[in-house]
Amino acid sequence: MRSPNPTPRAARLAWCVFAIMFALMVLDHVDRQIVVSMFPLLKARWSLTDGELGLLVSVVAVTVAVGTIPLSIVAQRWGQLRSVFWMAVIWSGATIACAFATRYGELLFARALIGVGEAAYGSVGCALLARLFPERIRATVLAAFLVAALIGSVIGVMMGAVVIEHWGWRGGFAVAGAPGIVLAVLLLFAGRQVVRPGSPDTARKEGLWAITAAVFTALAKARSAPLACVAAGLQLICVSSMYAWLPSYFHREYGLASARAGVAAGFVVLAGVPGAIVFGMVADALKRRLPASRYYLAAAAALLTATFTAAAFGTARSGPIQLVWLVLAAMSMTGIVGPVTAAIVEVVPAFARATAAAVLAATQNLFGLALGPVLIGMLSDRHGLAAALTAVPVVCCAAGLLFVAAARTYARDRKRVDGLQPAASL
């Protein structure tokens, strides 16, 4: 069990591990989203539909959704640190492989391999950080870690727009993939200084079937977790749709060149960074007075997102007013990441945290990150992109209602876990 008062050296090492994992999470989503800025070039090169372009984003989310739970269980047996090292190596290598695609099918396959590498990084990373940092700052730390995904998505769009302007889309994939391998080696070195072999929450020696049975039994007892997972997945339909299609929207509706459209979309989406951190800090501040505040804040974020996106795409179709609504939507749509992840890992025993985070990641990827881009792409093929984006507020409203329902059972779930022996509940 981790000491409640870690030494200054241990604290510094924990923050060092956090910094490297944060940088890897940024690169994770750079590699995932850089293809968005390439849409106009790929569309012209292979005569692709918007649905096929959206699938290049969604296929990564699909493989993440399929792989995140089994790979997280394997990581419980194999060791979290060693697992995240190989994950980073695989997704970075697959990104580099995208540069060598000669047809759409090859590029789609390479993109799917990126998802295989990324599948359990977020869930295993959250479990590792939940062990390294105390509960009083846990939602803030996890929000800061997960907001790296937003920063990476923005950098991917903006960097892709600049790189392809000078070196083409193949150069964009090559530049995006290489740094991840270097950071993976640094993480392995730094992590071994703070994550000792045999320490709690790193590797369990039981068989995979025993671990699987134990973690899913723990998850089944947490009534709030399934509701929150589905709600988070619905909310991410908005997030993924904005990430994938906002550059194309600016290109088509505002007449911006591809590079400028990508940069403009990046600045709008970047507003989600302070939004996510602020919601995480507020959730930590309210935790003692209102135990279910994590879910109530997530509900507020979802309903605010619905309001702002409805105003942006339903009433103000272009111009400065629409940009204001889009920035406000970006600030609220990421408000769920820290509070929801912290709440879910807090309603299961410590050994099940990685898998609990993996279930959350699977539903987020399957319902949100995978469904959003391709659904909006298909609607765009029929009705136009502007009309397609008006469907986003509906799913945000549904997410808000589910978060409220999850809040009603959170306190009971947390009390049950707190009653377990200390070694099982960090």
C-alpha positions in Angstrom: 0.0 0.0 0.0 1.3 3.4 -0.9 2.2 5.7 2.0 -0.3 8.5 2.5 2.7 10.9 3.0 5.2 10.0 0.3 8.8 11.3 0.6 9.8 14.4 -1.4 11.9 12.2 -3.7 9.0 9.8 -4.3 6.7 12.8 -5.0 9.2 14.2 -7.5 9.5 10.9 -9.2 5.7 10.5 -9.4 5.5 13.9 -11.1 8.3 12.9 -13.5 6.4 9.8 -14.5 3.2 12.0 -14.9 5.1 14.4 -17.2 6.3 11.6 -19.5 2.9 9.9 -19.5 1.3 13.3 -20.3 3.6 13.8 -23.2 2.9 10.3 -24.5 -0.8 10.9 -24.2 -0.3 14.0 -26.3 1.5 12.0 -29.0 -1.2 9.3 -28.7 -3.8 11.7 -30.0 -1.5 13.5 -32.4 -1.1 10.2 -34.1 -4.8 9.6 -34.0 -6.0 13.0 -35.2 -3.3 14.1 -37.6 -5.2 12.5 -40.5 -8.1 15.0 -40.1 -6.0 17.8 -41.7 -5.2 15.4 -44.5 -8.9 14.9 -45.5 -8.9 17.3 -48.5 -5.7 15.7 -49.9 -6.8 12.1 -49.3 -10.3 12.9 -50.7 -8.8 14.2 -53.9 -6.1 11.5 -54.2 -8.4 8.5 -53.9 -11.8 10.1 -54.6 -13.1 9.2 -51.1 -16.5 10.0 -49.7 -17.0 11.8 -46.4 -18.0 8.5 -44.8 -14.8 6.9 -45.9 -12.8 9.8 -44.5 -14.6 9.6 -41.2 -13.8 5.9 -41.1 -10.1 6.7 -41.0 -10.7 8.3 -37.6 -13.4 5.9 -36.4 -11.4 2.8 -37.2 -8.8 3.7 -34.5 -11.6 4.1 -32.0 -13.1 0.8 -32.9 -9.8 -1.1 -32.4 -9.3 0.8 -29.1 -12.8 -0.2 -28.0 -12.3 -3.9 -28.9 -8.8 -4.1 -27.4 -8.9 -1.9 -24.3 -10.6 -4.4 -21.8 -8.6 -7.5 -22.7 -5.3 -5.6 -22.9 -6.0 -3.9 -19.6 -6.5 -7.3 -18.0 -3.3 -8.5 -19.5 -1.6 -5.5 -18.1 -2.8 -6.3 -14.6 -0.9 -9.6 -15.0 2.1 -8.4 -16.9 2.7 -5.1 -15.2 1.4 -1.6 -16.0 4.8 0.0 -16.7 6.0 -2.6 -19.1 2.6 -2.6 -20.8 2.5 1.1 -21.5 6.0 1.0 -22.9 5.1 -1.6 -25.6 1.8 0.2 -26.3 3.6 3.4 -27.2 6.1 1.5 -29.4 3.3 -0.2 -31.3 1.1 2.8 -32.0 4.1 5.0 -32.9 5.4 2.3 -35.3 2.0 2.0 -36.9 1.8 5.8 -37.4 5.1 5.7 -39.3 3.7 2.8 -41.4 0.8 5.0 -42.5 3.4 7.1 -44.5 4.0 4.1 -46.8 0.4 3.4 -47.7 -0.2 3.2 -51.5 -4.0 2.8 -51.4 -7.0 3.5 -49.1 -7.2 0.0 -47.8 -3.6 0.0 -46.7 -4.0 3.3 -44.9 -7.1 2.0 -43.2 -5.3 -1.1 -41.9 -2.4 0.9 -40.6 -4.8 3.2 -38.8 -6.4 0.2 -37.2 -3.0 -0.9 -35.9 -2.6 2.5 -34.2 -5.7 1.7 -32.2 -4.2 -1.7 -31.2 -1.3 0.1 -29.6 -3.4 2.9 -28.0 -6.1 0.5 -26.8 -5.2 0.3 -23.1 -2.8 3.2 -22.6 -5.4 5.6 -21.2 -7.0 3.0 -18.8 -3.7 1.5 -17.5 -2.2 5.0 -17.3 -5.1 6.2 -15.2 -4.8 3.2 -12.9 -1.1 3.8 -12.4 -1.6 7.6 -11.7 -4.5 6.8 -9.3 -2.0 4.8 -7.3 0.8 7.3 -7.4 -1.3 10.3 -6.3 -3.6 10.8 -3.3 -7.4 11.0 -3.5 -7.4 14.7 -2.6 -5.9 15.7 -5.9 -6.9 12.6 -8.0 -9.6 14.2 -10.2 -7.3 17.1 -11.0 -4.4 14.8 -11.8 -6.5 12.6 -14.0 -8.2 15.5 -15.7 -4.7 17.0 -16.4 -3.5 13.6 -17.8 -6.6 13.1 -19.9 -6.7 16.7 -21.2 -3.4 15.8 -22.9 -5.7 13.9 -25.3 -7.3 17.2 -26.2 -3.9 19.0 -26.6 -2.7 16.1 -28.8 -5.8 16.3 -30.9 -5.3 20.0 -31.4 -1.6 19.7 -32.1 -2.4 16.8 -34.5 -4.8 19.0 -36.5 -2.6 22.1 -36.5 0.7 20.3 -37.0 -0.8 18.2 -39.8 -2.0 21.3 -41.5 1.5 22.9 -41.4 3.5 19.7 -42.2 1.5 18.6 -45.2 1.7 22.1 -46.7 5.5 21.6 -46.9 6.1 17.9 -47.1 2.8 16.3 -47.9 0.6 13.9 -46.0 3.3 11.1 -45.9 5.7 13.5 -44.1 3.0 14.2 -41.6 2.7 10.6 -40.5 6.5 10.2 -40.3 7.0 13.3 -38.1 4.1 12.3 -35.8 5.2 8.7 -35.2 8.9 9.0 -34.3 8.9 10.9 -30.9 6.7 8.3 -29.2 9.4 5.6 -29.4 11.9 7.9 -27.6 9.4 8.9 -24.9 8.5 5.2 -24.3 12.1 4.4 -23.5 12.3 7.4 -21.1 9.1 6.3 -19.3 10.5 2.8 -18.8 13.7 4.2 -17.2 11.9 6.8 -15.0 9.0 4.5 -14.0 11.4 1.8 -12.7 12.6 4.3 -10.1 9.1 4.7 -8.5 7.1 1.6 -9.5 8.9 -1.2 -7.7 8.4 -4.9 -8.8 5.8 -6.6 -6.6 4.3 -3.3 -5.3 0.5 -3.1 -5.0 -1.5 -2.4 -8.2 1.3 -3.1 -10.6 1.2 -6.8 -11.4 -1.0 -9.6 -10.0 0.3 -13.2 -10.2 -3.0 -15.0 -10.5 -4.1 -16.4 -13.8 -5.8 -14.3 -16.4 -9.2 -16.0 -15.8 -9.0 -15.4 -12.1 -8.2 -11.8 -12.6 -10.9 -11.4 -15.2 -13.5 -12.9 -12.9 -12.4 -10.8 -9.9 -12.4 -7.4 -11.7 -15.8 -8.0 -13.4 -17.3 -9.1 -10.1 -16.1 -5.8 -8.6 -17.5 -3.8 -11.6 -20.9 -5.5 -11.4 -21.3 -4.4 -7.8 -20.7 -0.7 -8.7 -24.2 0.3 -9.9 -23.1 3.8 -11.0 -20.3 2.7 -13.3 -22.3 1.3 -16.2 -24.5 4.4 -16.4 -21.5 6.7 -16.3 -19.7 4.7 -19.0 -22.6 5.0 -21.4 -23.1 8.7 -20.6 -19.5 9.4 -21.2 -19.6 7.6 -24.5 -22.6 9.7 -25.6 -20.9 12.9 -24.6 -17.8 11.9 -26.7 -19.9 11.8 -29.8 -19.9 15.6 -29.6 -16.1 15.7 -28.8 -15.1 13.4 -31.6 -17.4 15.1 -34.1 -15.9 18.5 -33.4 -12.4 17.2 -33.6 -12.9 15.3 -36.9 -15.2 17.7 -38.8 -14.5 21.3 -37.5 -11.6 21.8 -39.9 -13.7 20.6 -42.9 -16.5 22.8 -41.7 -14.3 25.9 -41.6 -12.9 24.9 -45.0 -16.4 24.5 -46.6 -18.5 27.2 -44.8 -15.9 29.9 -44.3 -13.8 29.2 -47.5 -10.5 28.8 -45.6 -7.6 27.0 -47.1 -7.0 23.6 -45.5 -4.0 24.7 -43.5 -5.8 27.8 -42.1 -8.9 25.8 -41.4 -7.0 23.3 -39.4 -5.3 26.0 -37.3 -8.6 27.8 -36.7 -10.3 24.6 -35.6 -7.3 23.8 -33.4 -7.6 27.1 -31.5 -11.4 26.5 -31.0 -10.9 23.0 -29.7 -8.0 24.2 -27.5 -10.5 25.9 -25.3 -11.4 22.5 -23.9 -8.1 22.4 -22.0 -8.9 25.0 -19.3 -12.5 23.7 -19.3 -11.4 20.1 -18.4 -8.9 21.3 -15.7 -11.4 23.7 -14.1 -14.1 21.0 -13.9 -11.6 18.6 -12.4 -10.5 21.1 -9.8 -14.1 22.0 -8.9 -14.9 18.3 -8.5 -12.0 17.8 -6.1 -13.1 21.0 -4.1 -16.7 19.8 -3.7 -15.9 16.1 -3.0 -16.1 16.3 0.8 -19.3 18.4 0.9 -21.1 16.7 -1.9 -19.8 13.1 -2.6 -21.6 12.7 -5.9 -20.4 16.1 -7.2 -18.2 14.4 -9.8 -21.3 13.1 -11.6 -23.3 16.3 -11.1 -20.6 18.4 -12.6 -20.4 15.9 -15.6 -24.1 16.3 -16.1 -23.7 20.1 -16.0 -20.9 19.9 -18.6 -23.0 17.7 -20.9 -26.1 20.0 -20.7 -24.0 23.1 -21.3 -22.5 21.5 -24.3 -25.9 20.7 -25.7 -26.9 24.3 -25.2 -23.8 25.8 -26.9 -23.7 23.4 -29.8 -27.4 24.0 -30.5 -26.8 27.7 -30.6 -23.7 27.3 -32.8 -25.1 25.0 -35.5 -28.8 25.7 -35.1 -29.0 29.5 -35.1 -25.6 31.1 -35.8 -24.5 29.3 -38.9 -21.4 31.5 -39.5 -19.5 34.6 -38.3 -18.1 35.8 -35.0 -21.2 34.8 -32.9 -20.9 31.2 -34.0 -17.2 31.2 -33.1 -18.1 32.4 -29.6 -20.7 29.6 -29.2 -18.1 27.0 -30.5 -15.5 28.1 -28.0 -18.0 27.9 -25.1 -19.0 24.4 -26.4 -15.3 23.4 -26.5 -14.8 24.5 -22.9 -17.8 22.5 -21.6 -17.6 19.3 -23.7 -14.4 18.1 -22.0 -15.6 18.9 -18.5 -16.5 15.2 -17.9 -13.0 13.7 -18.3 -11.5 14.2 -14.9 -14.6 13.9 -12.7 -16.0 10.8 -14.4 -12.7 8.9 -14.6 -12.0 9.6 -10.9 -15.5 8.5 -9.9 -15.3 5.2 -11.7 -11.9 4.2 -10.3 -13.1 5.2 -6.8 -16.0 2.7 -6.8 -14.0 -0.4 -7.4 -11.1 -2.0 -5.4 -7.6 -0.9 -6.4 -6.8 -4.1 -8.3 -9.7 -3.5 -10.6 -9.0 0.1 -11.4 -7.2 -0.5 -14.7 -10.1 -2.6 -16.0 -12.7 -0.1 -14.7 -11.0 2.6 -16.6 -10.8 0.3 -19.6 -14.5 -0.3 -19.6 -15.0 3.5 -19.5 -12.5 3.8 -22.4 -14.2 1.1 -24.4 -17.6 2.7 -24.2 -16.2 6.1 -24.9 -14.5 4.8 -28.0 -17.3 2.6 -29.2 -20.2 5.0 -28.7 -18.3 8.3 -28.9 -15.0 8.3 -30.7 -15.9 5.6 -33.2 -19.5 6.5 -33.9 -19.2 10.3 -34.0 -16.9 10.9 -37.0 -18.5 8.3 -39.3 -22.1 9.1 -38.3 -21.6 12.8 -39.0 -19.8 11.9 -42.2 -22.7 9.8 -43.4 -25.2 12.5 -42.4 -23.1 15.0 -44.2 -23.1 12.9 -47.4 -26.9 13.1 -47.4 -27.7 16.5 -45.9 -24.5 18.6 -45.9 -22.0 19.0 -43.0 -23.7 22.0 -41.4 -27.0 20.2 -41.1 -25.3 17.0 -39.9 -23.7 18.8 -36.9 -27.1 19.9 -35.6 -27.6 16.3 -34.4 -24.9 16.7 -31.8 -26.9 18.4 -29.0 -29.4 15.5 -28.7 -26.8 13.0 -27.5 -25.4 15.6 -25.0 -28.8 15.9 -23.4 -29.0 12.1 -23.1 -25.6 12.0 -21.5 -26.5 14.7 -18.9 -29.6 12.7 -17.8 -27.6 9.5 -17.4 -24.9 11.3 -15.3 -27.7 12.5 -12.9 -28.9 8.9 -12.6 -25.3 7.7 -11.9 -25.0 10.3 -9.1 -27.8 8.8 -7.2 -25.9 5.5 -6.6 -22.4 6.8 -6.3 -22.4 7.3 -2.5 -23.5 3.7 -1.9 -20.9 2.3 -4.3 -18.2 4.3 -2.6 -19.2 3.3 0.9 -19.0 -0.4 -0.2 -15.5 0.0 -1.4 -14.4 2.0 1.6 -15.5 -0.9 3.8 -13.0 -3.3 2.1 -9.6 -3.9 3.6 -7.1 -1.1 3.1 -4.8 -3.2 0.8 -7.6 -3.6 -1.7 -8.8 0.0 -1.6 -5.9 2.3 -2.1 
